[in-house]
């Protein structure tokens, strides 16, 4: 096995201790400083949970100390659960109990934190004799991430050390992440996107520019991070790119990024159009993956041709096997649509302490011996072999006999120039079976009328997919911890409102 993330990070700290590992609040944190904090964190972890067989719970807000605490767990060879700090107390408690965590460590006070980890100290002083990172087998779990919890309590996703090692190797081969690279990290620390923009960058000796989550909604703050620190790679969800478009409207393009990576969810056409002036010199990529499998497809966008939404997810990464199945579970050969199954070198073996047979299993028409993850995404394969996502099976509903993807309707609405955010919810209807209710954030009060939105939808989709009701607001829609629109909260708000008469 190649060097693990912990081993690669320790090697960079030994070889280039003065090189910047992180940028936080405009101050660089060197590899030597971060390593010293990680050594202290390792000692706290081993003291709090002496038995290496027991997982550690982490509850942290993004900061250099939080990054060091994660590295300390990896250096100790410990499995650790890293959920969103934004979850309520009871779901958090349930997740730690389900994972078998003997103690919860954090860098800030919280009712569930058993050990408050203080990593302060003279950064120039030796951290003491440091043992090399603990040796671990490929199948030993390190990161335990969680799903978004869109259907209830988040599921725990244990990621084997070998999967992380293979992922960081692929990331370093695909993007410049080594010395001299400056990579923006916008995602929360618990989000799987951090495997690329934080952990792979530290494994290859680059610099991570950390965005403060408390200022993550400020367009000017984000633009200044990219411009002031000469960021070379930007990865993020559509919200990040929309904010950067707003910030650069009067200040000119961002010329240092060489690569931008779309991730998390489909990027609206309106955002893609706006980005042409923001990143004139960058190569654009559309990245497809999920917490369970990590990246599985990547599409390099041809900037010389018109860029339209939805973007293709492209072609599978090396080592990825995949197939598309029809409604009967049979493989779709050639052009066609169906549900996507993937098997990657970076995936989990299955959810922790939860039923897995429905989502993780060999496929009778797949490669023998490989476990496939049933993504729940409906995709279409084009004539040139590329693949595009049409929507999730969870969001496919029947309206007046038509099969409708609420996500596709959202994309249509987001293509309207006055719509900033969209959530389309299917609610019960005694006549149609389902009725579509759109909740939209618009650019300004009165910027667009309901009639204009209906006409816009009617020009781009079938009549059954035109929402029957629209709620317009200029306030941001509720978000999940990963920056996506929280459709569950939107749905609950609508369900408490009487239907239109």
C-alpha positions as CSV (number, residue, x, y, z in Angstrom):
1,X,0.0,0.0,0.0
2,X,1.2,3.5,-0.7
3,X,1.8,6.0,2.1
4,X,-1.3,6.6,4.2
5,X,-2.6,10.1,4.6
6,X,-1.1,10.4,8.0
7,X,2.3,9.1,6.8
8,X,2.3,11.4,3.8
9,X,1.4,14.4,6.0
10,X,4.1,13.6,8.5
11,X,6.7,13.2,5.7
12,X,5.9,16.7,4.3
13,X,6.1,18.2,7.9
14,X,9.6,16.6,8.3
15,X,10.9,17.6,4.8
16,X,9.3,21.1,4.6
17,X,8.3,22.2,8.1
18,X,8.2,25.9,7.2
19,X,6.0,25.5,4.1
20,X,2.4,26.7,4.5
21,X,-0.1,23.8,5.2
22,X,-3.2,26.0,6.0
23,X,-4.3,29.6,5.7
24,X,-6.8,30.6,8.4
25,X,-8.0,34.1,9.0
26,X,-5.3,35.4,6.6
27,X,-2.5,33.7,8.7
28,X,-0.5,30.8,7.4
29,X,-0.1,27.7,9.5
30,X,3.1,25.8,8.5
31,X,3.4,22.1,8.2
32,X,5.6,22.2,11.2
33,X,3.0,24.0,13.3
34,X,0.2,21.8,12.2
35,X,2.3,18.7,12.8
36,X,3.1,19.8,16.4
37,X,-0.7,20.4,17.0
38,X,-1.5,17.0,15.5
39,X,1.1,15.3,17.8
40,X,-0.5,17.0,20.8
41,X,-3.9,15.9,19.6
42,X,-2.8,12.3,19.2
43,X,-1.7,12.3,22.8
44,X,-5.1,13.6,23.9
45,X,-6.9,11.0,21.9
46,X,-4.8,8.1,23.2
47,X,-5.4,9.4,26.8
48,X,-9.1,9.9,26.4
49,X,-9.7,6.5,24.7
50,X,-6.7,4.2,25.6
51,X,-8.1,1.1,23.8
52,X,-7.4,1.5,20.0
53,X,-10.2,-0.8,19.2
54,X,-12.8,1.8,20.3
55,X,-13.8,4.7,18.0
56,X,-13.5,8.3,19.0
57,X,-16.2,10.8,18.6
58,X,-15.3,14.3,17.3
59,X,-17.4,17.4,17.5
60,X,-15.6,20.3,15.9
61,X,-16.1,23.5,14.0
62,X,-13.7,24.0,11.1
63,X,-10.4,25.5,12.2
64,X,-6.7,24.6,12.2
65,X,-7.2,23.0,15.6
66,X,-10.0,20.9,14.2
67,X,-7.8,19.8,11.3
68,X,-5.1,18.9,13.7
69,X,-7.5,16.8,15.8
70,X,-8.5,14.8,12.8
71,X,-4.8,14.3,11.9
72,X,-4.1,13.2,15.5
73,X,-6.8,10.5,15.2
74,X,-5.2,9.3,12.0
75,X,-1.7,9.3,13.5
76,X,-3.0,7.3,16.4
77,X,-4.6,4.8,14.0
78,X,-8.1,5.4,15.5
79,X,-11.5,5.3,13.9
80,X,-13.4,8.5,14.5
81,X,-16.9,9.7,13.8
82,X,-17.0,13.1,12.3
83,X,-20.7,14.3,12.1
84,X,-22.0,17.8,11.4
85,X,-21.8,20.1,14.5
86,X,-25.0,21.7,13.2
87,X,-27.1,18.6,14.0
88,X,-29.3,18.8,17.1
89,X,-28.1,17.2,20.3
90,X,-30.3,14.1,20.3
91,X,-29.4,12.9,16.7
92,X,-25.7,13.5,17.6
93,X,-26.0,11.5,20.7
94,X,-27.7,8.6,18.8
95,X,-24.9,8.7,16.2
96,X,-22.1,8.5,18.8
97,X,-23.9,5.6,20.6
98,X,-24.5,3.8,17.3
99,X,-20.8,4.1,16.4
100,X,-19.7,2.9,19.8
101,X,-17.7,6.0,20.7
102,X,-16.2,5.8,24.2
103,X,-15.6,9.5,24.4
104,X,-16.4,12.7,22.4
105,X,-13.5,15.2,21.9
106,X,-13.9,18.7,20.7
107,X,-12.1,22.0,20.4
108,X,-15.0,24.1,21.7
109,X,-17.5,23.5,24.6
110,X,-20.6,21.5,23.8
111,X,-22.9,19.5,26.1
112,X,-21.8,16.3,24.3
113,X,-18.1,17.0,24.5
114,X,-16.4,14.8,27.1
115,X,-12.9,16.1,26.6
116,X,-12.1,19.7,25.5
117,X,-8.9,19.4,23.6
118,X,-6.4,22.3,24.1
119,X,-3.7,22.3,21.4
120,X,-2.1,25.6,22.4
121,X,1.6,25.8,22.9
122,X,4.6,27.5,21.5
123,X,4.5,26.5,17.8
124,X,8.3,26.9,17.6
125,X,8.9,24.6,20.5
126,X,9.4,20.9,19.8
127,X,6.2,18.9,20.4
128,X,8.3,16.2,22.1
129,X,9.5,12.9,20.7
130,X,7.0,12.0,18.1
131,X,6.3,8.4,17.2
132,X,5.6,7.8,13.5
133,X,1.9,7.3,12.6
134,X,0.6,4.0,13.8
135,X,0.7,1.3,11.2
136,X,-2.8,0.3,10.0
137,X,-4.1,-2.3,7.6
138,X,-5.9,-1.3,4.4
139,X,-9.3,-2.4,5.8
140,X,-8.8,-0.5,9.1
141,X,-11.4,2.3,9.4
142,X,-10.3,5.8,10.0
143,X,-12.9,8.4,8.9
144,X,-16.5,7.7,9.7
145,X,-18.6,10.2,7.9
146,X,-22.4,10.5,7.8
147,X,-24.9,10.9,5.0
148,X,-27.1,14.0,4.8
149,X,-29.9,12.5,6.7
150,X,-32.5,13.4,4.1
151,X,-34.6,10.4,5.1
152,X,-34.2,10.6,8.9
153,X,-31.2,10.0,11.2
154,X,-28.0,10.2,9.1
155,X,-26.3,6.9,8.3
156,X,-22.7,6.3,9.3
157,X,-20.3,5.7,6.5
158,X,-17.0,4.0,7.6
159,X,-14.2,4.7,5.1
160,X,-11.3,2.2,5.1
161,X,-7.8,3.5,5.2
162,X,-7.0,1.8,1.9
163,X,-9.9,3.7,0.3
164,X,-8.6,7.0,1.5
165,X,-5.1,6.2,0.4
166,X,-6.3,5.3,-3.1
167,X,-8.4,8.4,-3.3
168,X,-5.6,10.8,-2.3
169,X,-3.3,9.1,-4.9
170,X,-6.0,9.6,-7.6
171,X,-6.6,13.2,-6.6
172,X,-2.9,14.0,-6.8
173,X,-2.6,12.5,-10.2
174,X,-5.7,14.4,-11.5
175,X,-5.1,17.8,-10.0
176,X,-2.0,19.9,-9.0
177,X,-2.1,19.5,-5.2
178,X,1.6,19.6,-4.4
179,X,3.9,22.4,-3.2
180,X,2.8,25.7,-4.7
181,X,-0.8,24.6,-5.0
182,X,-3.4,26.6,-3.1
183,X,-6.7,24.9,-2.7
184,X,-9.9,26.6,-1.4
185,X,-11.9,24.6,1.2
186,X,-15.5,25.8,1.4
187,X,-17.2,22.6,2.5
188,X,-17.8,21.8,6.2
189,X,-15.2,19.6,7.7
190,X,-17.6,16.6,7.9
191,X,-18.4,16.8,4.2
192,X,-16.9,14.2,1.8
193,X,-15.7,17.0,-0.5
194,X,-12.9,17.6,2.1
195,X,-11.3,14.4,1.0
196,X,-10.1,16.3,-2.0
197,X,-9.7,19.9,-0.9
198,X,-8.2,19.3,2.6
199,X,-6.9,15.8,3.1
200,X,-5.6,15.1,-0.4
201,X,-3.9,18.5,-0.5
202,X,-2.2,17.9,2.8
203,X,-1.1,14.4,1.6
204,X,0.6,16.0,-1.4
205,X,2.2,19.1,0.3
206,X,-0.1,21.9,-1.0
207,X,-1.7,24.6,1.0
208,X,-5.4,24.6,2.0
209,X,-7.1,28.0,2.3
210,X,-9.9,27.4,4.8
211,X,-13.1,29.3,4.5
212,X,-14.6,30.4,7.8
213,X,-18.1,28.8,8.0
214,X,-19.4,31.8,9.9
215,X,-18.6,34.0,6.9
216,X,-19.4,31.4,4.2
217,X,-22.4,33.4,2.9
218,X,-20.4,36.6,2.3
219,X,-19.6,37.0,-1.4
220,X,-16.9,39.6,-0.8
221,X,-15.2,37.5,1.9
222,X,-15.1,34.4,-0.4
223,X,-13.8,36.5,-3.4
224,X,-11.1,38.0,-1.2
225,X,-10.0,34.5,-0.1
226,X,-9.5,33.4,-3.6
227,X,-7.9,36.6,-4.8
228,X,-5.7,37.5,-1.8
229,X,-4.3,34.0,-1.4
230,X,-3.8,33.2,-5.1
231,X,-6.0,30.1,-5.0
232,X,-5.3,27.7,-7.8
233,X,-8.1,25.2,-7.3
234,X,-11.7,25.8,-6.3
235,X,-14.1,23.0,-5.5
236,X,-17.6,23.6,-4.3
237,X,-21.4,23.3,-4.5
238,X,-23.4,25.7,-6.7
239,X,-24.0,28.1,-3.8
240,X,-20.3,28.9,-3.6
241,X,-20.1,29.7,-7.3
242,X,-23.3,31.8,-7.2
243,X,-21.7,33.8,-4.4
244,X,-18.5,34.3,-6.3
245,X,-20.5,35.5,-9.3
246,X,-22.2,38.1,-7.1
247,X,-18.9,39.2,-5.7
248,X,-17.1,39.6,-9.0
249,X,-19.8,41.5,-10.8
250,X,-18.1,44.9,-10.1
251,X,-14.5,43.8,-9.2
252,X,-13.3,41.8,-12.2
253,X,-12.4,38.2,-12.9
254,X,-10.4,35.8,-10.7
255,X,-7.4,34.9,-12.7
256,X,-5.3,32.6,-10.4
257,X,-7.6,29.6,-10.3
258,X,-6.4,27.0,-12.8
259,X,-9.1,24.4,-12.0
260,X,-12.6,24.7,-10.8
261,X,-14.6,21.6,-9.8
262,X,-18.4,21.5,-9.6
263,X,-19.6,19.1,-6.9
264,X,-22.5,18.3,-4.5
265,X,-25.4,18.8,-6.9
266,X,-26.3,19.8,-10.4
267,X,-25.0,23.3,-11.3
268,X,-27.8,25.5,-12.8
269,X,-27.3,26.9,-16.3
270,X,-27.6,30.5,-15.1
271,X,-24.6,29.9,-12.7
272,X,-22.6,28.3,-15.5
273,X,-23.2,31.3,-17.8
274,X,-22.1,33.7,-15.0
275,X,-18.9,31.8,-14.3
276,X,-17.5,32.4,-17.8
277,X,-16.4,35.9,-16.7
278,X,-15.4,34.9,-13.2
279,X,-12.9,32.2,-14.1
280,X,-11.7,33.0,-17.6
281,X,-8.4,31.0,-17.4
282,X,-9.5,27.9,-15.5
283,X,-10.3,24.4,-16.6
284,X,-13.8,23.3,-15.6
285,X,-14.7,19.9,-14.2
286,X,-18.0,18.3,-13.2
287,X,-17.4,15.8,-10.4
288,X,-19.9,13.1,-9.6
289,X,-19.8,11.0,-6.4
290,X,-21.4,10.5,-3.0
291,X,-20.4,9.9,0.6
292,X,-20.7,6.1,0.1
293,X,-18.4,5.8,-2.9
294,X,-16.5,9.1,-3.1
295,X,-15.7,10.3,-6.6
296,X,-16.7,7.9,-9.4
297,X,-17.1,10.0,-12.5
298,X,-15.4,13.2,-13.8
299,X,-16.1,15.4,-16.8
300,X,-13.7,17.9,-18.3
301,X,-15.9,20.6,-19.8
302,X,-15.2,21.8,-23.3
303,X,-15.0,25.6,-22.9
304,X,-14.9,26.0,-26.6
305,X,-18.5,24.8,-27.0
306,X,-21.6,26.2,-25.4
307,X,-21.9,25.0,-21.8
308,X,-25.4,23.9,-20.9
309,X,-27.0,22.4,-17.9
310,X,-27.3,19.7,-16.8
311,X,-23.6,19.0,-17.2
312,X,-22.6,15.4,-18.1
313,X,-20.9,13.6,-15.2
314,X,-18.6,12.3,-17.9
315,X,-16.7,9.0,-17.7
316,X,-15.7,6.7,-14.8
317,X,-12.5,7.2,-12.9
318,X,-9.8,4.5,-13.2
319,X,-10.8,1.4,-11.3
320,X,-14.5,2.3,-11.3
321,X,-17.0,-0.2,-12.6
322,X,-20.6,0.8,-13.3
323,X,-23.8,-0.2,-15.0
324,X,-27.2,1.3,-15.7
325,X,-30.3,-0.8,-14.9
326,X,-33.8,-0.6,-16.2
327,X,-37.0,-1.0,-14.1
328,X,-36.6,-4.7,-14.1
329,X,-33.0,-4.5,-12.9
330,X,-31.5,-5.6,-16.2
331,X,-28.5,-3.7,-17.6
332,X,-29.1,-1.0,-20.2
333,X,-26.6,-1.4,-23.1
334,X,-25.8,1.4,-25.4
335,X,-27.9,4.6,-25.2
336,X,-30.6,4.7,-22.6
337,X,-31.7,5.6,-19.2
338,X,-32.0,3.9,-15.8
339,X,-30.6,3.7,-12.3
340,X,-26.9,4.0,-11.8
341,X,-24.9,1.4,-9.9
342,X,-21.2,2.0,-9.2
343,X,-18.3,0.2,-7.6
344,X,-15.2,2.3,-6.8
345,X,-11.8,1.7,-5.3
346,X,-12.7,4.4,-2.7
347,X,-16.0,3.2,-1.3
348,X,-17.2,2.0,2.0
349,X,-18.1,-1.6,2.6
350,X,-21.5,-0.6,3.9
351,X,-23.3,1.5,6.5
352,X,-22.4,0.9,10.1
353,X,-24.9,-1.0,12.2
354,X,-27.6,-0.6,9.5
355,X,-29.2,-2.8,6.8
356,X,-27.1,-2.8,3.7
357,X,-28.5,-5.4,1.3
358,X,-30.6,-3.0,-0.6
359,X,-27.8,-0.5,-1.3
360,X,-24.6,-2.6,-1.3
361,X,-24.4,-6.0,-3.1
362,X,-22.9,-7.8,-6.0
363,X,-24.8,-7.4,-9.2
364,X,-25.6,-10.4,-11.3
365,X,-24.6,-8.6,-14.4
366,X,-21.5,-6.8,-12.9
367,X,-18.0,-7.9,-12.3
368,X,-17.9,-11.1,-10.2
369,X,-16.7,-10.4,-6.6
370,X,-17.3,-6.7,-6.7
371,X,-19.8,-4.9,-4.5
372,X,-21.9,-2.2,-6.2
373,X,-23.6,0.7,-4.6
374,X,-27.1,1.5,-5.8
375,X,-26.9,5.3,-6.1
376,X,-30.6,6.1,-6.5
377,X,-29.8,8.4,-9.4
378,X,-31.6,8.1,-12.7
379,X,-29.1,8.7,-15.5
380,X,-29.0,8.6,-19.3
381,X,-26.1,7.4,-21.4
382,X,-25.5,9.5,-24.5
383,X,-24.3,8.3,-27.9
384,X,-20.7,9.4,-27.1
385,X,-20.7,7.3,-24.0
386,X,-20.9,10.1,-21.5
387,X,-23.5,10.0,-18.7
388,X,-25.9,12.7,-17.4
389,X,-28.0,12.6,-14.2
390,X,-31.7,13.2,-14.7
391,X,-32.7,13.1,-11.1
392,X,-33.0,10.9,-8.1
393,X,-35.4,8.0,-7.8
394,X,-36.5,9.6,-4.5
395,X,-37.6,12.7,-6.4
396,X,-39.5,10.9,-9.2
397,X,-43.3,11.4,-8.8
398,X,-46.4,10.8,-10.9
399,X,-48.5,13.9,-11.7
400,X,-51.6,13.3,-13.8
401,X,-50.0,10.1,-15.1
402,X,-46.7,11.7,-16.1
403,X,-43.4,10.6,-14.4
404,X,-41.9,13.9,-13.2
405,X,-38.5,14.6,-11.6
406,X,-38.9,17.4,-9.1
407,X,-35.2,18.1,-9.4
408,X,-35.6,18.6,-13.1
409,X,-38.3,21.1,-12.5
410,X,-36.0,22.9,-10.0
411,X,-33.4,23.1,-12.7
412,X,-35.9,24.6,-15.1
413,X,-36.8,27.3,-12.6
414,X,-33.1,28.0,-11.7
415,X,-32.5,28.8,-15.3
416,X,-34.8,31.8,-14.9
417,X,-32.6,34.9,-14.4
418,X,-34.5,36.1,-11.4
419,X,-34.5,32.8,-9.5
420,X,-31.6,32.3,-7.1
421,X,-32.7,29.1,-5.2
422,X,-35.4,26.6,-5.8
423,X,-37.2,23.8,-3.9
424,X,-40.0,21.9,-5.7
425,X,-42.0,19.7,-3.3
426,X,-44.6,17.1,-4.3
427,X,-47.6,17.2,-2.0
428,X,-50.7,14.9,-2.0
429,X,-53.5,15.9,-4.3
430,X,-56.9,14.0,-4.5
431,X,-57.2,14.6,-8.2
432,X,-53.7,14.6,-9.7
433,X,-52.1,12.2,-7.2
434,X,-49.4,14.8,-6.5
435,X,-49.3,18.5,-6.9
436,X,-46.0,20.4,-7.2
437,X,-45.3,23.4,-5.0
438,X,-42.3,25.6,-5.7
439,X,-40.6,27.6,-3.1
440,X,-38.2,30.1,-4.7
441,X,-35.7,32.7,-3.6
442,X,-35.7,35.5,-6.1
443,X,-33.3,38.3,-6.7
444,X,-35.6,41.1,-5.4
445,X,-39.1,41.8,-4.3
446,X,-41.4,41.9,-7.3
447,X,-38.6,40.8,-9.7
448,X,-40.7,38.2,-11.3
449,X,-44.4,37.2,-11.2
450,X,-46.0,33.9,-10.7
451,X,-47.5,34.1,-14.1
452,X,-44.1,34.7,-15.7
453,X,-42.7,31.7,-13.8
454,X,-45.6,29.5,-15.0
455,X,-44.9,30.6,-18.6
456,X,-41.2,30.0,-18.2
457,X,-41.9,26.4,-17.0
458,X,-44.4,25.8,-19.8
459,X,-41.9,26.7,-22.4
460,X,-39.3,24.1,-21.1
461,X,-41.3,21.2,-19.7
462,X,-44.5,19.3,-20.0
463,X,-47.7,20.8,-18.5
464,X,-47.9,18.3,-15.7
465,X,-44.5,19.5,-14.4
466,X,-45.5,23.1,-14.0
467,X,-46.0,23.8,-10.3
468,X,-49.5,24.6,-9.2
469,X,-48.3,26.9,-6.5
470,X,-45.4,29.3,-6.0
471,X,-44.0,30.9,-2.8
472,X,-41.6,33.7,-3.6
473,X,-39.1,35.1,-1.1
474,X,-35.9,37.1,-1.0
475,X,-34.6,35.2,2.1
476,X,-32.2,32.3,1.7
477,X,-33.9,28.9,1.7
478,X,-33.0,26.6,4.6
479,X,-29.8,24.7,4.1
480,X,-28.4,21.3,5.1
481,X,-25.0,21.2,6.8
482,X,-23.4,20.7,3.3
483,X,-24.9,23.8,1.8
484,X,-27.7,22.2,-0.1
485,X,-31.3,23.4,0.1
486,X,-33.0,21.4,2.9
487,X,-36.1,20.1,1.2
488,X,-37.2,18.3,4.3
489,X,-37.6,21.6,6.2
490,X,-39.3,23.2,3.2
491,X,-41.7,20.3,3.0
492,X,-42.5,20.4,6.7
493,X,-43.3,24.1,6.4
494,X,-45.6,23.5,3.5
495,X,-47.4,20.6,5.2
496,X,-48.4,22.9,8.0
497,X,-49.9,25.4,5.5
498,X,-53.5,24.8,4.2
499,X,-53.6,23.8,0.5
500,X,-54.8,26.4,-2.0
501,X,-58.6,26.5,-2.5
